Amino acid sequence: MDDELIFAEEEKELPADELIGDSDGAWKVMIVDDQEDMHVITRLVLEDFAFEGRKVACLSAYSGAEARELVEKHPDTAVMLLDVVMETRRAGLEVARFIREELRNQFVRIILRTGQPGEAPEREVVTELDINDYRHKTDLTADRLVTSVTTAIRSYRDLKIIEEGRRGLHLLAMSVAHQVRNRTVAIAGFANIVRRKVPAEVEGYLDTILLESARLENMVRDVTQYASIEIDELVLTNIRDVIEDVMVQIDAEVAVSGDSVEWDVLCPDQVILVDPKLFAMTMQAILQNGVDFSGPYPRIRIVVSPGRLACVIKVTDFGSGIEEEHKPFIFDPFFSVKPKGAGMGLCVARRVAMEHQWDLDVISSPGEGTTVRIVIPRRELTG
C-alpha cells in the first residue's frame, strides 16, 4: 500500500463566463481572445488582485461575436481586454465600435491587446475608436497587466461616480421644477382673480406679478429641458439639412420685426451619427446667439470642414463679442447679458456636445465678434 500512487482529482475546466472570486460587488473584467492560453494567463495574474477591497470577476469570450453577446449581457463590465485578430482580421475593432456606437456604452474601459500591431496601427485605432489603452501582447508582463487593469478600473469607477452624481442632479432639478411650477401657477391664478376685484391703480402691481410669474415659468421650462437632455436614438443625419432648417426658423422669427439675417454658409455634404433633435437644438442655440449679438444687421458665417480625424463646425458672428470679465461664465445656466435672455443657449449646446463626446469651445474678442467651434471626432462620421 505504501508504494501505491494516489492521483489528485482532475480540475474541471471553468465555463467561458465563470467568474473568479465572488461575483457580487466584484469588478468585471472581460477577456476577449481566441487563444486559450491568454485567458488562462490573465486569470492567473488577476486571481489574487483586488482594488478598493473588491476582487476581479473574469468573463471570457473567444470571438468577436461572443464578445458582443457577453457585453450586452454584462453592461456593467469595467474593463475589456480585447484582441484584434480573431474570427476576422479586425474582429476586435468591430467589437469596440459596437460597444461605443450601438450599445452607447461609454463606461467600459477597452484595453486593446494585439499580437499583430500591423492589423491595428496604434495611432489610427486610438484616434478613430474610443480605445482607452493599447498594448502589444509581447510587452504585457504580469506587472504591466495589473497596472493597466488598475488604471482602467479607477477610470471606470470615476466615470460611474460622475454619472451617478449627474443623475442625482437630474432628479433634483426635475423635482424642484415641478414644485416651482405648481406654485407659479397658483400665484398667477390668484393674481388674475384679485385683478378683477381691485382698483385700477393697483393693476400695475398685479401686472408685474403676472409678468414675473411668466418669467419664472419660462425658467422652470428651461431647467426641465436642460435636465432632460439625453441621447435618445442616433440617426444618420446630414449636417447641412439641419443647419438649413434652423436658418429657416430664425429667418421667420427675425422677419416678424422687419429685419433679416445675412447668411454666409460653406457646408459640404457630411453625414454624422447623431441624435437629430439634440443636434438641431444645439445649432438653434448657437445661431440664435450669433444673431442676437450681431446688432441690427446680423451677418453669420457657418463653415463645416470635414477632415481625416474630425469634422469641425464653426459659427462666427461679427457682433459685439464677449467681454473678458464675462468669459468665465458663458456656459453657466441663466447667465446672460441680454435684457430678455434666458442665458441657457451655450449651456444647452455644451451639454449636448458632452452627451455626444464632442468638443465645444468659444473664441471671442470684444468688438470683434465670436466664433463657436464644435469638433466631431471621426468615429461619429460616416462617409
ZAZADREN-818481 format. One record per residue: z, y, x of N, C-alpha, C in turn. Coordinates in steps of 0.1 Angstrom, whole numbers, padded with zeros to 4 digits, always signed. Last residue first. Layout:
! ZAZADREN-818481
ZYXZYXZYX...
! end
This chain:
! ZAZADREN-818481
-0441+0584-0190-0455+0590-0187-0455+0600-0176-0410+0595-0197-0420+0585-0200-0433+0591-0197-0377+0601-0184-0391+0605-0187-0399+0593-0190-0352+0594-0176-0354+0598-0190-0368+0601-0194-0355+0590-0149-0352+0578-0157-0353+0581-0172-0357+0616-0138-0369+0608-0140-0367+0596-0149-0336+0640-0155-0339+0630-0145-0351+0621-0148-0341+0673-0163-0340+0660-0169-0344+0649-0159-0325+0703-0162-0331+0693-0153-0329+0679-0159-0329+0735-0174-0325+0721-0177-0332+0712-0168-0319+0768-0170-0327+0757-0165-0321+0744-0169-0324+0801-0180-0316+0789-0183-0325+0777-0179-0323+0833-0167-0330+0820-0168-0321+0809-0170-0323+0867-0177-0316+0855-0175-0325+0843-0176-0326+0902-0165-0328+0890-0174-0321+0878-0169-0318+0924-0151-0330+0916-0146-0333+0904-0154-0294+0935-0158-0306+0943-0158-0319+0936-0155-0275+0913-0137-0275+0924-0147-0288+0933-0146-0290+0881-0134-0285+0893-0127-0286+0905-0137-0287+0845-0136-0288+0858-0142-0283+0869-0133-0290+0812-0144-0292+0822-0133-0295+0835-0139-0274+0783-0154-0278+0797-0158-0279+0806-0146-0280+0748-0159-0274+0759-0153-0281+0772-0157-0276+0714-0165-0280+0727-0171-0273+0738-0164-0287+0681-0162-0281+0692-0156-0286+0705-0163-0280+0653-0184-0289+0662-0177-0281+0673-0170-0268+0634-0200-0267+0633-0185-0277+0641-0178-0266+0637-0226-0278+0631-0221-0278+0629-0206-0242+0651-0228-0244+0638-0235-0256+0630-0230-0248+0674-0213-0239+0664-0208-0240+0650-0215-0266+0686-0231-0271+0682-0218-0261+0672-0212-0248+0692-0252-0259+0682-0254-0265+0677-0241-0232+0710-0239-0226+0697-0244-0237+0687-0246-0249+0731-0233-0243+0723-0222-0238+0710-0227-0254+0739-0260-0265+0735-0251-0260+0726-0239-0229+0748-0269-0236+0737-0275-0246+0731-0266-0226+0770-0251-0216+0759-0252-0222+0746-0258-0247+0786-0257-0247+0779-0244-0237+0768-0244-0237+0792-0285-0251+0788-0281-0251+0780-0268-0214+0803-0294-0214+0788-0293-0227+0783-0287-0209+0829-0303-0205+0825-0289-0205+0810-0287-0216+0842-0325-0206+0832-0326-0201+0827-0313-0222+0878-0328-0224+0865-0322-0213+0855-0324-0222+0903-0335-0221+0894-0346-0223+0879-0341-0223+0917-0310-0213+0921-0321-0211+0911-0332-0222+0897-0281-0230+0902-0292-0220+0905-0304-0207+0885-0262-0207+0900-0261-0216+0905-0272-0186+0857-0267-0199+0864-0269-0197+0879-0267-0171+0826-0269-0172+0838-0260-0186+0844-0263-0169+0803-0284-0166+0816-0290-0166+0828-0281-0163+0782-0256-0165+0784-0270-0161+0797-0275-0179+0790-0225-0167+0789-0232-0170+0790-0247-0200+0796-0209-0200+0783-0215-0188+0780-0224-0194+0821-0198-0206+0819-0207-0207+0806-0214-0174+0828-0181-0170+0824-0195-0182+0821-0203-0182+0837-0156-0173+0825-0157-0170+0820-0171-0198+0860-0163-0204+0847-0159-0194+0835-0160-0186+0885-0167-0188+0876-0179-0192+0862-0175-0187+0899-0144-0173+0895-0150-0174+0886-0162-0214+0903-0141-0207+0894-0132-0194+0890-0138-0234+0903-0171-0225+0910-0162-0217+0900-0153-0267+0891-0175-0253+0888-0177-0244+0895-0166-0295+0907-0190-0289+0899-0180-0274+0897-0183-0311+0922-0207-0300+0929-0200-0294+0921-0190-0343+0906-0204-0334+0915-0211-0323+0920-0202-0362+0887-0203-0363+0898-0194-0355+0910-0200-0357+0851-0201-0359+0864-0209-0359+0875-0199-0368+0819-0196-0365+0831-0190-0367+0843-0200-0363+0785-0192-0364+0796-0202-0359+0809-0197-0375+0756-0178-0369+0769-0175-0373+0779-0187-0371+0723-0172-0374+0732-0183-0367+0746-0179-0382+0697-0152-0374+0710-0152-0380+0719-0163-0379+0663-0146-0387+0674-0153-0378+0686-0155-0379+0645-0115-0373+0651-0127-0383+0660-0134-0394+0633-0094-0380+0629-0096-0374+0634-0109-0419+0643-0097-0418+0629-0094-0404+0624-0096-0420+0665-0127-0421+0662-0112-0419+0647-0110-0430+0689-0150-0427+0675-0147-0429+0672-0133-0419+0718-0161-0425+0713-0149-0422+0699-0146-0423+0744-0184-0419+0730-0182-0427+0724-0171-0413+0776-0191-0421+0768-0182-0415+0754-0181-0414+0804-0211-0410+0790-0210-0419+0782-0201-0403+0836-0215-0412+0827-0208-0406+0813-0207-0403+0861-0239-0396+0849-0235-0407+0840-0227-0395+0893-0249-0405+0885-0242-0398+0873-0236-0387+0916-0275-0383+0904-0267-0396+0897-0262-0380+0945-0280-0394+0939-0278-0392+0926-0269-0354+0954-0282-0362+0954-0294-0376+0948-0293-0336+0929-0262-0338+0942-0267-0348+0942-0279-0329+0904-0254-0341+0909-0248-0345+0923-0254-0309+0889-0265-0306+0897-0253-0318+0904-0247-0321+0874-0285-0310+0883-0288-0307+0893-0277-0339+0857-0271-0344+0868-0280-0333+0878-0282-0321+0840-0257-0330+0849-0250-0336+0860-0258-0308+0828-0279-0300+0837-0270-0309+0846-0262-0329+0814-0289-0323+0824-0297-0315+0834-0288-0333+0795-0268-0344+0805-0271-0338+0817-0279-0309+0781-0269-0313+0788-0256-0323+0799-0260-0307+0771-0295-0296+0779-0289-0301+0787-0278-0331+0756-0296-0329+0767-0306-0318+0776-0300-0327+0737-0276-0337+0747-0274-0336+0759-0284-0305+0723-0289-0304+0729-0276-0314+0740-0274-0317+0713-0312-0305+0722-0313-0303+0730-0300-0336+0696-0302-0340+0708-0309-0329+0718-0310-0319+0677-0291-0328+0685-0282-0332+0698-0289-0307+0667-0314-0299+0674-0304-0307+0683-0294-0329+0656-0326-0322+0666-0333-0313+0674-0323-0338+0637-0307-0347+0648-0310-0339+0660-0317-0325+0623-0281-0321+0625-0295-0328+0638-0299-0350+0609-0259-0340+0619-0263-0336+0618-0277-0372+0605-0235-0364+0597-0244-0351+0605-0247-0402+0625-0234-0389+0622-0229-0382+0613-0240-0434+0635-0224-0426+0627-0234-0413+0623-0227-0454+0662-0220-0444+0654-0213-0435+0648-0224-0481+0682-0216-0476+0671-0223-0466+0663-0215-0471+0715-0202-0480+0703-0203-0473+0692-0212-0465+0746-0208-0458+0733-0211-0469+0722-0213-0459+0778-0207-0466+0768-0199-0459+0755-0200-0458+0807-0226-0455+0792-0226-0464+0785-0217-0445+0834-0237-0453+0831-0226-0450+0816-0222-0443+0853-0267-0440+0840-0260-0450+0838-0249-0428+0880-0280-0440+0876-0272-0436+0864-0264-0418+0883-0314-0415+0878-0300-0428+0875-0293-0413+0911-0336-0420+0899-0332-0416+0895-0318-0399+0926-0367-0401+0925-0352-0409+0912-0349-0391+0928-0393-0403+0935-0389-0406+0935-0374-0371+0913-0401-0367+0926-0397-0379+0934-0392-0384+0889-0404-0377+0895-0416-0374+0910-0413-0393+0880-0380-0403+0887-0388-0396+0894-0400-0372+0865-0370-0374+0878-0364-0383+0887-0373-0376+0841-0385-0363+0849-0386-0365+0863-0381-0401+0833-0376-0399+0836-0391-0386+0844-0393-0396+0829-0349-0406+0839-0353-0404+0843-0368-0379+0807-0351-0374+0820-0346-0383+0831-0350-0396+0787-0360-0384+0791-0368-0379+0805-0364-0415+0786-0340-0419+0790-0353-0407+0794-0362-0399+0777-0318-0406+0790-0318-0410+0795-0332-0394+0751-0327-0383+0761-0326-0388+0775-0326-0419+0740-0325-0412+0740-0338-0401+0751-0338-0424+0742-0298-0433+0749-0307-0426+0750-0321-0405+0725-0287-0404+0739-0284-0412+0747-0294-0413+0700-0298-0400+0705-0301-0400+0720-0299-0439+0698-0285-0437+0698-0300-0424+0704-0305-0432+0697-0258-0440+0708-0263-0438+0709-0279-0419+0672-0255-0412+0685-0253-0419+0696-0259-0421+0645-0276-0429+0654-0268-0422+0668-0267-0400+0616-0275-0403+0630-0281-0411+0638-0271-0388+0586-0284-0398+0592-0276-0403+0605-0282-0353+0587-0291-0367+0586-0296-0376+0592-0286-0321+0575-0296-0330+0580-0286-0345+0577-0291-0297+0584-0320-0308+0575-0316-0318+0581-0307-0273+0600-0313-0274+0591-0324-0285+0580-0320-0249+0615-0292-0262+0610-0293-0263+0599-0304-0230+0641-0307-0230+0628-0300-0244+0622-0302-0212+0666-0319-0223+0664-0310-0221+0650-0303-0190+0673-0334-0198+0662-0339-0210+0658-0330-0179+0696-0323-0172+0684-0321-0180+0671-0325-0199+0714-0332-0197+0711-0317-0190+0698-0315-0196+0713-0360-0208+0710-0354-0207+0706-0339-0169+0723-0361-0173+0710-0366-0186+0705-0360-0173+0748-0350-0164+0739-0344-0167+0725-0348-0190+0760-0370-0194+0758-0356-0186+0748-0348-0173+0759-0392-0186+0752-0392-0191+0749-0378-0153+0777-0384-0150+0763-0387-0162+0754-0386-0169+0800-0383-0163+0795-0371-0159+0780-0372-0175+0803-0410-0186+0801-0400-0180+0795-0387-0149+0808-0419-0156+0796-0424-0167+0793-0415-0145+0833-0407-0136+0821-0403-0143+0808-0407-0163+0848-0421-0165+0846-0407-0157+0834-0402-0152+0846-0447-0165+0841-0444-0168+0838-0429-0129+0860-0442-0128+0846-0446-0141+0839-0444-0138+0885-0437-0132+0878-0426-0130+0863-0429-0148+0891-0462-0157+0891-0450-0151+0883-0439-0125+0891-0478-0136+0881-0481-0146+0880-0469-0111+0911-0466-0105+0898-0467-0116+0888-0469-0128+0933-0472-0125+0929-0458-0120+0915-0457-0127+0933-0499-0140+0930-0493-0138+0926-0478-0101+0941-0502-0104+0928-0506-0118+0924-0500-0103+0967-0493-0094+0958-0486-0098+0944-0489-0120+0978-0513-0124+0978-0499-0116+0968-0491-0105+0977-0537-0116+0967-0535-0120+0966-0520-0088+0997-0541-0083+0985-0534-0094+0975-0530-0101+1015-0556-0097+1019-0543-0092+1007-0535-0103+1003-0582-0115+1004-0573-0111+1007-0558-0074+0982-0590-0082+0995-0590-0093+0995-0579-0078+0947-0599-0072+0958-0592-0080+0971-0593-0090+0924-0609-0079+0930-0616-0072+0942-0610-0110+0913-0594-0113+0917-0608-0102+0924-0616-0096+0907-0571-0106+0918-0571-0110+0922-0585-0082+0884-0576-0075+0897-0575-0085+0908-0576-0103+0865-0574-0096+0867-0586-0089+0880-0587-0111+0869-0547-0121+0872-0557-0114+0873-0571-0087+0860-0535-0092+0874-0533-0102+0878-0543-0087+0833-0542-0077+0842-0548-0081+0857-0546-0109+0824-0527-0109+0823-0541-0099+0832-0548-0102+0830-0500-0114+0837-0506-0113+0836-0521-0080+0813-0498-0079+0827-0496-0090+0835-0503-0092+0787-0502-0081+0792-0511-0080+0807-0510-0110+0786-0481-0115+0786-0495-0105+0791-0504-0091+0786-0460-0101+0797-0461-0106+0797-0475-0078+0762-0464-0070+0774-0465-0080+0786-0467-0099+0744-0459-0092+0743-0471-0084+0756-0474-0105+0750-0432-0115+0752-0443-0108+0753-0456-0082+0742-0418-0085+0756-0419-0095+0759-0430-0084+0714-0422-0073+0721-0427-0076+0736-0429-0108+0709-0408-0107+0705-0423-0095+0713-0429-0103+0717-0383-0113+0724-0390-0112+0721-0405-0083+0699-0375-0079+0713-0377-0090+0720-0385-0098+0675-0375-0087+0677-0384-0083+0691-0386-0117+0681-0356-0122+0678-0370-0110+0680-0379-0101+0684-0333-0109+0695-0338-0113+0693-0352-0089+0659-0331-0081+0670-0333-0089+0682-0339-0112+0643-0326-0104+0641-0338-0095+0652-0342-0119+0655-0301-0129+0655-0313-0121+0653-0326-0098+0649-0285-0100+0663-0289-0110+0664-0301-0101+0621-0284-0089+0627-0290-0091+0641-0294-0125+0620-0271-0125+0615-0285-0112+0620-0292-0118+0630-0246-0128+0637-0254-0127+0633-0268-0099+0611-0238-0095+0625-0240-0105+0632-0249-0116+0589-0235-0105+0588-0245-0100+0602-0248-0133+0599-0214-0138+0596-0228-0128+0595-0238-0114+0600-0193-0121+0612-0198-0127+0610-0212-0108+0573-0191-0097+0583-0194-0104+0596-0200-0133+0563-0184-0127+0559-0196-0116+0568-0201-0136+0575-0159-0146+0578-0169-0140+0574-0183-0115+0563-0144-0115+0577-0147-0125+0581-0158-0123+0536-0144-0111+0540-0151-0111+0555-0154-0147+0538-0129-0147+0533-0143-0135+0537-0151-0136+0545-0104-0145+0554-0111-0146+0550-0126-0121+0522-0099-0114+0535-0100-0123+0545-0108-0141+0503-0097-0131+0502-0108-0124+0515-0110-0154+0512-0074-0161+0512-0087-0152+0511-0099-0135+0510-0054-0140+0523-0057-0147+0523-0071-0132+0481-0056-0120+0491-0058-0125+0504-0062-0157+0472-0049-0152+0469-0062-0140+0479-0066-0158+0482-0022-0168+0486-0032-0163+0484-0046-0137+0468-0010-0137+0483-0010-0147+0488-0021-0145+0442-0014-0132+0446-0020-0132+0462-0021-0168+0442+0003-0169+0439-0012-0157+0444-0019-0157+0448+0027-0166+0458+0021-0167+0455+0006-0142+0424+0032-0135+0437+0031-0144+0448+0024-0163+0405+0032-0152+0404+0022-0145+0418+0020-0195+0423+0037-0184+0414+0041-0173+0414+0030-0225+0429+0033-0214+0430+0024-0203+0419+0027-0248+0426+0047-0238+0436+0052-0225+0436+0044-0264+0409+0033-0260+0405+0047-0249+0414+0052-0270+0423+0010-0261+0411+0009-0256+0407+0023-0268+0457+0009-0275+0446+0014-0265+0434+0014-0261+0478-0019-0256+0471-0007-0266+0460-0004-0253+0507-0036-0264+0499-0031-0260+0492-0019-0240+0521-0066-0238+0517-0052-0250+0508-0049-0248+0530-0091-0236+0536-0085-0234+0532-0071-0278+0539-0107-0271+0529-0099-0260+0536-0091-0297+0548-0128-0283+0552-0127-0275+0541-0120-0329+0552-0112-0320+0545-0121-0305+0549-0118-0340+0570-0094-0347+0568-0107-0338+0560-0117-0323+0572-0072-0327+0584-0079-0333+0581-0092-0318+0545-0064-0307+0554-0067-0311+0566-0075-0345+0536-0060-0336+0530-0070-0325+0539-0074-0355+0552-0039-0362+0551-0052-0352+0546-0063-0336+0546-0018-0338+0560-0023-0344+0560-0037-0339+0517-0015-0327+0524-0019-0329+0537-0025-0364+0497-0029-0361+0507-0019-0349+0515-0024-0367+0467-0037-0360+0478-0044-0355+0488-0033-0380+0450-0021-0383+0450-0035-0377+0461-0043-0369+0454+0004-0383+0459+0002-0387+0459-0013-0345+0441+0004-0345+0455+0001-0359+0461-0001-0334+0413-0005-0348+0417-0002-0350+0432-0005-0309+0409-0013-0313+0403+0000-0327+0406+0004-0288+0432-0029-0301+0427-0027-0302+0420-0013-0268+0445-0053-0267+0437-0041-0281+0430-0040-0257+0474-0068-0269+0466-0066-0267+0458-0053-0233+0479-0091-0235+0478-0076-0246+0469-0074-0225+0500-0117-0235+0490-0112-0236+0491-0097-0200+0503-0139-0204+0507-0126-0213+0496-0120-0200+0512-0173-0201+0501-0163-0206+0506-0150-0207+0536-0187-0194+0534-0181-0194+0523-0170-0228+0540-0202-0228+0548-0190-0215+0546-0182-0248+0524-0222-0235+0522-0216-0235+0529-0203-0271+0523-0238-0265+0536-0236-0250+0534-0231-0287+0501-0242-0273+0500-0247-0266+0513-0246-0310+0513-0232-0310+0507-0245-0296+0506-0250-0304+0527-0207-0313+0533-0217-0312+0527-0231-0285+0512-0192-0284+0526-0194-0292+0532-0205-0292+0485-0196-0278+0489-0198-0278+0504-0201-0319+0485-0189-0315+0480-0202-0301+0486-0205-0318+0492-0162-0325+0501-0172-0320+0497-0186-0305+0469-0152-0299+0482-0151-0305+0492-0161-0324+0450-0158-0311+0449-0164-0304+0462-0163-0345+0458-0142-0347+0458-0156-0334+0457-0164-0334+0453-0117-0337+0467-0121-0339+0468-0136-0333+0425-0118-0321+0432-0117-0323+0447-0121-0361+0418-0118-0353+0415-0129-0340+0423-0130-0382+0420-0101-0374+0433-0104-0365+0430-0116-0393+0396-0098-0390+0403-0086-0382+0416-0088-0376+0373-0120-0388+0381-0116-0384+0389-0104-0353+0359-0119-0365+0352-0125-0378+0359-0123-0346+0378-0093-0341+0366-0099-0353+0359-0106-0338+0404-0072-0348+0394-0074-0342+0381-0080-0313+0419-0074-0326+0424-0078-0336+0413-0082-0279+0414-0086-0290+0411-0077-0303+0417-0082-0250+0433-0091-0263+0429-0096-0274+0426-0085-0220+0434-0103-0226+0431-0090-0240+0425-0093-0205+0457-0124-0215+0447-0123-0221+0446-0109-0174+0466-0138-0183+0465-0126-0193+0454-0127-0163+0465-0164-0160+0476-0155-0170+0477-0144-0172+0457-0196-0173+0453-0182-0171+0466-0174-0171+0462-0223-0161+0468-0215-0160+0463-0201-0191+0447-0236-0194+0461-0232-0184+0468-0224-0199+0417-0237-0187+0423-0230-0190+0438-0226-0222+0412-0250-0210+0406-0255-0197+0412-0249-0239+0427-0234-0238+0431-0248-0225+0424-0254-0237+0413-0211-0232+0427-0211-0231+0432-0225-0249+0388-0218-0235+0389-0214-0229+0403-0215-0276+0395-0222-0268+0389-0233-0253+0391-0230-0283+0404-0197-0284+0413-0208-0275+0408-0220-0278+0381-0181-0270+0393-0179-0271+0403-0191-0298+0363-0190-0283+0360-0192-0275+0373-0191-0320+0378-0181-0318+0375-0195-0304+0372-0198-0316+0377-0153-0316+0390-0160-0314+0388-0175-0294+0350-0144-0307+0356-0146-0306+0369-0153-0268+0341-0144-0277+0336-0133-0291+0341-0135-0236+0355-0146-0249+0354-0152-0259+0350-0141-0201+0354-0150-0212+0350-0143-0225+0350-0151-0171+0373-0146-0181+0367-0155-0193+0365-0147-0137+0376-0137-0151+0374-0133-0160+0367-0143-0112+0398-0138-0118+0387-0145-0133+0386-0142-0086+0408-0117-0100+0408-0120-0104+0396-0128-0054+0422-0126-0063+0414-0118-0077+0415-0123-0035+0452-0124-0043+0443-0132-0053+0435-0123-0021+0469-0108-0014+0459-0114-0022+0450-0123-0041+0485-0096-0031+0491-0105-0024+0480-0114-0059+0457-0090-0060+0471-0089-0051+0477-0100-0062+0427-0070-0056+0434-0082-0057+0449-0079-0074+0396-0059-0075+0410-0059-0069+0416-0072-0075+0369-0056-0062+0375-0054-0062+0390-0055-0103+0366-0060-0093+0358-0067-0079+0364-0067-0124+0378-0047-0117+0386-0057-0105+0378-0064-0133+0358-0030-0129+0371-0024-0120+0378-0034-0141+0338-0048-0130+0335-0039-0125+0348-0033-0161+0351-0063-0149+0347-0070-0138+0345-0060-0180+0354-0042-0174+0366-0048-0162+0362-0056-0186+0327-0036-0180+0335-0026-0173+0347-0032-0197+0318-0061-0185+0312-0055-0178+0321-0045-0219+0336-0064-0209+0335-0074-0196+0330-0068-0234+0329-0042-0229+0343-0043-0218+0344-0053-0241+0302-0046-0231+0305-0036-0226+0319-0036-0260+0303-0066-0247+0298-0070-0237+0302-0059-0282+0328-0072-0278+0319-0062-0263+0316-0064-0289+0347-0090-0295+0334-0092-0290+0324-0082-0265+0370-0104-0272+0365-0092-0277+0351-0095-0241+0389-0113-0254+0386-0117-0263+0382-0105-0208+0391-0123-0217+0387-0111-0230+0383-0117-0187+0415-0135-0198+0406-0138-0207+0404-0126-0154+0420-0140-0165+0421-0130-0175+0411-0133-0129+0436-0159-0141+0426-0159-0151+0430-0149-0096+0437-0153-0108+0444-0151-0119+0434-0150-0074+0425-0179-0080+0424-0166-0092+0432-0165-0063+0424-0204-0060+0436-0195-0066+0435-0182-0066+0391-0205-0060+0402-0213-0056+0413-0203-0073+0371-0188-0084+0380-0192-0078+0392-0200-0058+0362-0159-0055+0365-0173-0065+0375-0178-0081+0346-0136-0069+0353-0139-0067+0355-0155-0115+0346-0141-0104+0343-0131-0092+0352-0136-0132+0331-0169-0125+0343-0163-0115+0339-0153-0164+0319-0174-0150+0316-0173-0144+0328-0165-0191+0319-0179-0184+0331-0182-0169+0329-0182-0200+0294-0170-0206+0306-0164-0198+0318-0167-0171+0272-0164-0183+0277-0172-0188+0290-0166-0163+0256-0133-0160+0266-0143-0172+0270-0151-0161+0222-0127-0168+0234-0125-0165+0244-0136-0130+0206-0119-0141+0208-0128-0148+0222-0125-0122+0188-0089-0121+0200-0097-0133+0202-0106-0111+0155-0088-0122+0164-0086-0121+0176-0095-0079+0146-0077-0088+0147-0088-0099+0158-0085-0076+0132-0044-0073+0142-0054-0083+0142-0065-0072+0098-0035-0081+0109-0036-0076+0119-0047-0055+0078-0012-0054+0084-0025-0062+0097-0026-0059+0047+0004-0063+0061+0003-0061+0066-0011-0034+0025+0016-0044+0028+0005-0046+0043+0005-0016+0018+0035-0029+0021+0040-0039+0025+0029+0006+0012+0020+0007+0024+0029-0007+0028+0034+0000-0012+0008+0000+0000+0000+0000+0013+0009
! end
